[in-house]
Amino acid sequence: MLVRMHIRLLLVLAYGLAVPTLALAQSDVEVNANVEFNFSTPGARSLGMGGSYLGSVDDATAAYSNPAGLLQLSKPEVLVEGRHWRYQTPFADRGRASGTPTGTGADTLGGVTLSTAESELDGISYAALVVPRPTWALAAYYHQVADFQSDFETGGIFSLGFRLRPVQSTYALEISEAGLAFARQWQNGVAVGIGVSGYSFRLDSFTQRFDTSTYYAPANFSRDSKVNFQTQSGEQRRVGGSLGLLWDRGGPMSLGMVYRFGPRFDMEVASSNMSPGVSVPPRQEVRFAGIFDLPDVFGGGFTLRPSQRLTMSLDVNRVFYSQMIKDFVIIESGGASPEDFVLEDATEVHAGVEYLFTGLRLPIALRAGAWYDPDHRLRAVTGPEFNQILFFAGEDQIHGTAGLGLSLGAVQLDAAADISDRNKTASVSAAIRF
């Protein structure tokens, strides 16, 4: 899962990918192919129900999920959530994209071998304070929108007439927001909500490319073998917002909608033909201004309560990933063009159930759910073969979720897990009502 980066440039010098005797045209930085965000509704309760909560959100997570839901709270509430993320990011590592392996040196594998970059991160993913009144409610909140890392190195893929240079790449992205949300009762059970938040953005990416002693030699990541490097960096604050609606007349059914506006962040991309700190021979370096566009998200949710114990919910979210490559630019095309790259919008489907055991000394809620996560890798579908090797199509993911909740009077404790073939998330949240 990495992303359509609405960036004005992702560059590499023309000779950056191939062995000098078989120099290739320039390409985009492949570390951008798959970036993960945290767009799902926060809170362990929501996570346990497959992230489906827009139509029934009734706790402090409403400040982000759907600000209109703040009116579902009858008492002031503080909620804090911590999450642990484990990312597994596929990348093109070694092998042969076309032609028959020669059996010489590193050229022994037929087909492109994919490897996986793994990273584990944890932290406070959400916190909020809500103050409700009979006809309006106000909340302050913090949300971790993205906390993603991907580090990998490649062996250098062979094809007919060229070899991609071995690469070492690191990528770290952090996006968080802190803001205020306000909800107002309208009429006929309809509530409206608005959120305004300040986003904090930080990106650091470093990709180094290496030569090999001979065309078929194994990768050599020594300092003397460095040929060039590319960096992406940015640190900025911007303002975003959200609009929400909730229809709930106290019956067995409720509906919710939300639209979240993602801001655009300035960043810088640089490419150099030498490793950092090397001045002889003279280093050639180019720098460009770029844009990182956080995608907008539109969601709608439906909740059905057949009884006081059973809740069933369904959310459909549209994530506008295509915004990220709207101004995609390739410098010194070398046969490639922005039209070669595709990053499609994704429609996520979230579903979940909750059953409350009320006959116990302490009420316990059991939850389960699933959600569909469409492939949202940045792909090259036409143009030079080396781009299509590096920017390949991914796979859709099905996430299974489970969780439980324990009510201790004014305190609500929840825990949940979200598991797919590639990524895993664990969540613990606590809410206090007073």
N, C-alpha and C positions, 0 to 999 in steps of 0.2 A: 503494500500500500504506500508510494511517495508522490510528488504532486505537481500539479501544473503550476509552475512558478511563473507568475506574470512578471517576468523580469526582462528588462530591456536588453539583456545580453547574458549569455553564458558562453564564455569564449575559451578557445584553445588555439594556439598558434598552429599554422597549417602543418608544420612538421611534428606537432606534439604527440601524435598517436602512433606513428609508424617508425620502424627502424630507418636510419638516415638514408640508406640506399633505396628505400621504398617509401619515401615520404608521402603522407596522406594530406588531404585538404583538412581544414579546421573542422572541429566538432564542438558540440555542447559538452559541458561538464557532466559526466554520467552520474555523479553523486546526487544530482537533482532528480533522478528518475522516480524516486518513491519516498515521499515525506508523509508522516502521519500526524493527524490533528486529533484533538479531544472534543469533537463536536457533540457527542452524545450528552443527554441530560445528566447532570451531576447527582451525587448521592447514591449510597449503597442500595437504597430501596429501589430506585429507578433501574440501577444496573442489574439487580436480580430479576427484574421483569423485562429484560431484553432492551432496556433503554426506552421503554414506552411509557410516557408519563405526561404528555402534553395536554391530554384531555381530563386529567384527574389530579394534577399536581396540587398538593395541599400542605406543603411544608416550605421551609425556607429556601429550598432549591428553586422555587418559582422565580426568584429574582433574576436568574439566568434562563431557566428552561422556558418559562412563559410568565412574564411579569403580571399578567391579568390574574394568575392563580394566587397572588398574594392575598386576595380577599377571601380565600378559603380558610385562612388562619383566623382563629378567634382569640388567641393569646399571643403576646410577644414571644419570639423564638430565636434562639441562637443555634446554628448548625455548623459543624466542622466535619470535613471529610478528608481522609488520607487515601492515596492510591499508590499501588505498585504496578508499573508497566514493564512488560517484557516484549521487546520488539525483535522480530526475525525478518531481516530485509534481504531478499534475493538479489544477486548481481551476477553478471557474466564474468566468469573467472578465467577459464582456460579451455583448451581443446581446439577444434578446427571447425570453422563456420561453413566452409565449402572446400571441395577437393578431397583427396585421399591423404591421410597422414603419411609422412615419409618414414616415420620410425626413427628419425634422427633427433637427438637431443630431447627437447621438450615437446616435439611434434609427434605425439604418440596416440592422441585421443581423437576419435571421430565424433563430430557434433560438439556443440558448445556446452561446456559444463557450468552449471549454475552453482554458486556457493551462497552461504547465508551469513550476513553480518548480524551478530546478536548484541543486544544492549539491554540493561536493566536499570530502571530509574524509579525513584519514589519521592513522595513529598506531599505537602498539603495541596490538594487539588481544588478545594472549594471551601469557602467560609462565608457565612451571612448572618445578619441581624435583621429581623423583621419586626416592625411596630404596626399592628393592624388597628383599624378603627371601624365602626359599623359600615361606613360608606366609602372608605378609602384606606390605603395601606402604603407604607413607605419601607424600603429596605436598602441596606448597604451590603455589598457583596464583593468577593474576590473569586476569580476562576482561572485555573491554569488551562489555557487554550491549546498549547502545544509544549511538550517537553520531550524532544526527540533527538536521538543520536544514532549515527551510523558510521562505523569505522571498518575499512576493508582494504585488502591488497589483492591484486590480480596477477596471474601468471603470464598474460600476453597471448591473446587468441590469434590463431593462424587462419588465413583465408587465401584465396587465389590471388597471388601477386602482392600481398602485404601481410604484415603482422602488427597487431596493436601493441603498443608499448606497455610493459608492466606498470601498474599504477598503485600508489598508496594514497588513500583518501580518508579524511575525517570530516564529519559534518555534525554540527550541534545547533539546534534551533530551540529557542525559548520564547513563547508568547503568553503573556498573562494579561488579565484585565481586572480593574477595580472600579466599581461604579455604584450608581444609585438607581433604584427602580421604584416606580410609582404606579399604583393601581386605583381605579375609580369605578364604583358601581354605576352602571348605566341604567338599563331597564329590561324588564322581562327576563331576568336572570342572566343578563349579559354584563360582563366586566371587561374593561379595557385596561391595558397596561403599557407602560413605556419605560425603557431603560437607557441610560446614558453612561458610558464607561470610558475610562482612559486605558488604552492598551500600551503595554511595554513590549518591545520587540528587540531580540538579539539573535544574530546569526553569525557563525564563524565556520568557514569551510576552507579546507586546504587540500589540494590535490597535487601530488608530485608524480612525474613520469620519468622512467628510467630506461637507459639503453642496455643492451646485452652485448657480451663480448663477441658473439657471432649471431647470425640470424636465428639459428635453432637453439641457442644456449638457454638454460633456465633463467628465470628472473634473478636479477642481482640488484638488491636495494641498498648498495653502498653509496656513500657520498660521492665518490668519483664517477658513479654511473648516472647521476642525476642529469636530466636534460632540460626540463622546464617545470614550471609549477603554475597553478591557477588558484586564486583566492576569491572568496566571496565573504563580505562582511557588512554588518549593519547594526546599529543600535539607535533606537528612536522611540518616541512616544507619539501616539495618535489617538483620535477620538472615534468611537464607534457607537452603535446603538441597537435597540431592538424594539419591536412593536408586538403586542400580544392581545389575543381575544380569548375569552372563555365563556361558554354558555353552560350554565348549571342551575337548574331550578329545583334542586333537591330531590330529583327523581332517580331512577335507575340508570339514566344515561346522561353523559356530558360530552361536550366537544371543545377542542382548543386549537388555536392556530398561533404561530409566531413567525416573525421574519427578523433575522439578525443581519446587520450590516457590518461587513468586515472592512477595516481600513486598509490603506495602502502605505507601505513603508519604503523609505529610500534605502538603497544599499549600494555598495561599490563592488565591482568585479575587476580583477586585475589578472594579467597573464604575463609571465616572464620567461625568457629563454634560458635562464640560469637559476640555480638554487639560491635561496636567501643568503645574503652576505657575501656573495661572490661578485667581484668587480672586474676581474680579468679572465677572459676577454670582456670588453664592455657589455654590461647587461642591457638587453633590450626589453622594455616593459611598456605595456599599454594598460590604461585604466579607463573604465567606463562607468557611468551612472546607471543604476538599474532600479527596478521596482519589484517589491515582493507584495503581491496582492492577496490578502487573506480572503478566502471565498465567502460569499454570502450564503446563508442557509434559510430555506423556507420549510416549515413543518406544519403538519396537521395531525391531530390525534382524536381518537374516539375511545371512550371508556363506557363499559357496561357493568352494572352491579346487580346481578340476579338476586343476591341476598346481601345481608349485612356482612356476611363472612367472606363472600367471593367477589373479587374484582378482576375483570378482564379488560385489557387495553390493547390498542393498535395505533401505531404512529407511522406516518410516511414522511420522510425528510428528503428534500432536494438540495444537494450541495453543489454549488456552482463553481466547480473546479476550473471550468474553461476560462474563467476570469483571469486565471494565473498566467495564461499564455496569450492573452489578447494582444499584447505589444511585444511578443517574442521576436527577438532580433538576432541574427547570426552575422557576425563580423567576418569579412573576407570569406565568402560563402564556400568556395572550393567545391561547388556542385551541390551544396546543401542550401535549403531555403526554409523559412519559417513554416511554409505550408507542408513541409515533410512531417511536422510534429503534430501530435494529437493528444489532447487531454480532455476527456469527456466529462460532462456533468454526471453526477451519480444520484440515483434514487435509492435511498435506504428504506427498508421495511423492518419495523420493530414490533414485536408482539410479546405479551407476557400475561401471567396470571398471578394472583395473590390469594391465599386462603388463610383466614384468621381463626386460630383456635382460641375461643373465648372461654371455654369451660375449665381452663387450667388456672392454677394459682396466679401465674403471670401470663398474660396474653402473649402468644407467640404467632408470628406470621411466617408462612413458608411461601417462597416465590420461585418462579421459573420462567424462562423466556428464551427467545432466539431472535436474531436479526440478520438480515441480508446486507452484506457489505460489498457492493460492486467494485470491480477492478478500477483503480484510479491512478495507475502509473502513467507517467509521461512517456509516450511512445513515438517512435519514428516509423511511419508506415510507408514512406516512399523515400527516394533520394539515395545517397551513398550507402553501400552495404554496411560500413563500419558503424554508422548511426543506428541502423536497424538491429545490429548485433547488441549494441550497448543499451538502447532504449527499446526493450522488448515488451510485449504484452504480458500482463500478470494474470492472476486468476481471481475470480470472485470468491469471497469468503462467507461461510456461514458460522455465526457465533452462537454458542450455547451459553446460557447464563443460569445461575441459581443463587439464592440468597435466603436469609432469614432475618427476622426482626424481633426484638424483645422490648416490651413496654414495661417500664418501671415507674409508673405514675407520670410525673412530669418529665421523665427522661426516656428517650427513645434511642435504642442501640440497634444498628443494622450492619450486616456484613454481606458481601456478595463477591462472585467471581464471574469473569467473562473469558471464555476460551474459544479460540479458533485454531486452525492449523498453523497460523503464522504468528499471531499475537495473543498475549494473555494479560488480563487486568484483574487485580484484586483490590477490593475497596472496603473500608470501615468508616462508618459515620456515626456521629452522636448528635442528638438534638435535645435541647432543654427548653421547656415552655414554662413561663412564669407570669 
